[in-house]
Amino acid sequence: MTFEIALAICMQVVGSFLFASGAILQSLGVKSTFDPNGVASSNTLTIAGLLRLFRIPKWLLGLLLVFLGAAIHLTALSFAPVSVVQPVGILAVPWSVLLAARIHKHHVTGRMWSAVAITVAGVVGFTVFSSLFAKGDREVTFQPVLISFLVVCLIGAILSFFATRAAPWAKATLWSAVGATFYGLASGLMKHAMDLVQKHEHQLTSGTFIASVIMMLACYGLGVWMIQQGYASGPAEITVGTMTTVDPFVAVLFGLIVLGEGGDMGLLPSLGMAVTGAVAVWGVVLLSKDHPDAVEEREQAAAATQAPQD
């Protein structure tokens, strides 16, 4: 491991803490716009509600922390491939669990820690496989970049459809997965734009660079909207866990397939990435189902169903 890669990883560790802190604050800000006695999974953030968030100090502070984390993340990307930098953000999951437990005064159960451990282990394994074969020296034509953007938009539309009809415990996960998919592509597009200028001598006025930046900004805009829906419909830890799992997967796949960072990857490493990726997703599902808020909501629903029979 080179000094630049080690530095990038350390920077991303700091960025993950800033992101987790910002996510908790933003979640608190979003929740404050809804009835505190209502059912969280039924919350839906409107455009007017989104605009009201800009008048809530804790939400704005969270946004600032997220921006600081993103700035550190952007700097880290200049030192190492996206396939190495992006997955380190999974550390935001344990950070967010600890911060949320301290704020909400709830006990972190052994099942929750097991879910966190499974998620982290899966993403770490995924990172090991991707980083061993990551490189980024090939210049990429615009067509595969555009195709990847259109594919992600289609996936986002499909997941959004299912998010509106999902089980209560899964709503926050699905909304967050949509936002994280856009965020992951945005990170890949950011790396692509940086490579165009730094490695392939493109000007800032080149059509390819401008188009890449426009798609990146569109992804961030759509991602912000979906992530706020995740905050509205469930605990912040679920959104953070989903984001820090799905986001790196999308970014790494973009790096390996579109940016050519996986040119030396064979069958076994690919299978390893598939298995560890599935393990991480399983961890997020367990975290969603075993979170105290999700358990409490299921118990309330069961009690409400049995009440007429008593």
N, C-alpha and C positions, 0 to 999 in steps of 0.2 A: 504494500500500500504506500503510495507516494504521500509526501507532505501535503500537497494540495488537496488530495482526496480526504486525508485525515482532518484537515482544517475545515473542509466543506461539511463533513459529518458532525464535527463539534458545533459549527454554526447552526446546523439544522436542529441539533439537540436544544439549543437555546431558543431557536425559532418555534420548536414544538411546544415549549412551555408558554411562550407568549401567545401562541395560537389557542392553547387550552384555556388560558386565563381570559382571553378575549371572547372565546366561545361561551364560557360560563356567564360572563357579564352580558353578552348579547342575548343569551337565552333568558336571563332574568328580566332584561328590558322588554323582550317580546311577550313574556308571560304576564308582565304588569299591565298589558293592554287588554287582557281577557279577564273574565270572572274567575277569581281565585278559587271559588267553590265549584266551578264547572269541571267537566270531564276534558282533560287535556287533548285526548285523541280526536275530539270533535272540533277543535279549534282550527279555523282557516283564516290565514292572514290575507286581507284585501290590499289593494294598492293604496287606499287611503290609510289603512293601518300601517303599511310600510313607511309611508311618508311621516306618520306620527312618530315613528321611532327616532327620527332625527331631532326630536325635541326631548328625548329621554337621556339624561347625562350618562347613566351606567351603560346604555347601549352604545353611545358615542365613544365612551372610554374603551369599551370592548372592541369597537371598530378600529380605534387607534392602535390597540395592541395587536390586532390581526394584521393591520398594515405594517407595523414594525416587524412582525414575524415574516410577512411576505417579502419585505425588503431584505431581511437576512437570508431568506430562502433564495431570492433572486441573486444575491451575491454568491451564495454557495454554488448555484448552478454555473457560475463563471469559472469555478475551480474544478468541477467534476461533472461527469455525465448525469443526465436526469435519472438514469436507471439506478444510480448509486445514491443520489441526494434525496429523491422523493420518498422512498420507503421509510427513511429514518423518522419521518413525521409521525409514525405510529406511536412514538413515545407520548404524544399528546393524549392518548387514551388513559394510561394510568395517572397522568397529571390531572386530567379532567375528573376522573373518579375520586381522587383524593380531595380536590378543590370543592367539588359538589357535595361530598360527604361532610366536609367542614362547614359549608355554608348552610346546607339544609338539615344538618344535625341527624342524618340517618346513618345507620350502621351498614358498612360495606360487608356483605355476606361472603362466605367462602365460595359460593357458586358464582358470585360476581367476579371475584378475583380469579377464579378458574377460567371464566370466560375471557377476562382480560389477558391472562397468561396464554391461552390458546390463540387469541388474536395476535398478540405480539410475536409469539413463536412462529406462527404462520407467515407473518410479514417479514420477520427476520430471515426465515428460510428462503422466502421469495427473493429477498434482497441479495442473499449470498449467491444464489444461482444467477441472478441478473447481473450483479456487479462483476462476477468472474469473466463474463463475456462481453461486457459493455465497452463500446468504443463509438466514436462519433466523428469520423473524418470524411465521410462521403457526403457530397452535396446532393440535396434532395430536390427533385423537380416539384412544381407546384401542384400537379394533378393528384398525387396520393395524399397530399396535405388537405386539399379541398374535399376529396372523397371521405377522409377520416372525419372532417367537420360535419359533413352531411349525415354520415352514419351515426355519429354521436347525437345529432339532433333527432334522428329517428328513434334511437334507443331512449332518449330523454322523453319523447312524446309517449312512447309505449309504457315506460315506467310510471309516468305521471298519471296515465289512465288507471293503472292498477293501484296507485297510491290512494286515489279517491275512493276506492272500493275495498281496501285492505282491512284486515283485522286490526282492532285498536292498537295492539302492541307493535304491529308492523308498519303503521303509518309513518312514524318518524324515520324509521329505517329506510323506507322506500323513497320518501321525499329527499332525505339526505343522500341517498344513492344517486338520485338524479343530479342534485347539485354537485356531488363529488365527481361524477362522470364529466360534467362540464369543467370543473376545476382541474381535473387531471389532464384533460385535453388542453386547457389553457396553459398549464405548465409546460406541456410538450411544445405547444406553439411558441411560447416564450423562449424556450431553448432553441427552437428552430430559427426564430428571428435573430437571436443573439449569434448563432453560428453563421447566418448569412452575412452578418457584418464583420464578425471577428475572424472567421476562418475562410470565407469565400468572397470577401472583398465586395460585397454588395453595398450600394449607397442607401442612405436612409430614405431616399426618394424613389427607390426602385419599386416597381409594381408588386413584385413578390413579397418584399418586406412589408409594404403598406397593407396588402391583403392579409398577410399573416397576423399583423397587429390588430386589424379590424376583427378578424375571427377570434383572436385571443380576448379582446375586450367584450365581444358578444358572449363568449363562453363565461367570462367572469360575471357579466350582468345577469345572465340566466342562472348561473350558479348561486349568486347571492339571493335571488328570489326564492329558489327551491330550498336553500339551506334555512332561510328564515321560516319557511313552512315547516321544516323539520323541528326547529326550535319551538314553534307554536304547538306542535302536536305531540311532543314527547320530551323526555329529559335530555339535557345538553350532552350527557355522556354518550347517549345513543347516537346523536348526530356526530359527535367527535369520532366515536368508534367507527361509524360507517364511512365518514369522510376520509379518515386516515387509513382505511383499508381499500376502499374503491378508488380514491384519488391516485395513490401510487400505482395501482394495477393499470389504470387507464394510461397514466403518464409513461410507465415502463413499457407497456405494449406499444404505445406510439413511438417511444424511443427505439425499441428493438426492431419493430416492423417498418415504420415509416422513415425514421432517421438513420436506420442501418446500424444501430448500436449493437445488434445481436448477430453480426455477420458470421461469427465463429460458433454459433450455438448449434449443438447437435440434438439428437432425439432425447437422450437421457436428461440433460439440463432442462429441456422443454417440459418433459414429464415431471421433473422435480418442481418446476415453477407451477405447473398445474395443480399438483398435490398440495404444496404449501399454500397456494392461493385459496384452494378449497378449505383448508384448515382455518385460515384467517376469516373467511366468510362465515364458517360455522361458529367461530368464536363470537362474531358480531351478532349472529342470530341468538346465541345463548345469552349474551349480554342484554339484548332487547327483551327477551322473555323473562329473565330472572331479575331484572331491575326492580327495586322495591315499588316504584311507581306503577310499573306494569302489573306486578303481583297484586297490589292494592286495588287497581282498577278492575282486574278480573274477579277479585273477591267481592267487590261492590256490585258488579254485574250479576254475579251468581246469587248474591243476597236479594237483589231486586227481582230476579226471576222466581225465587222461591217465596217471596213475600206474599203473593196472593193465595198461596196454598196454606199459609199458617192460620 
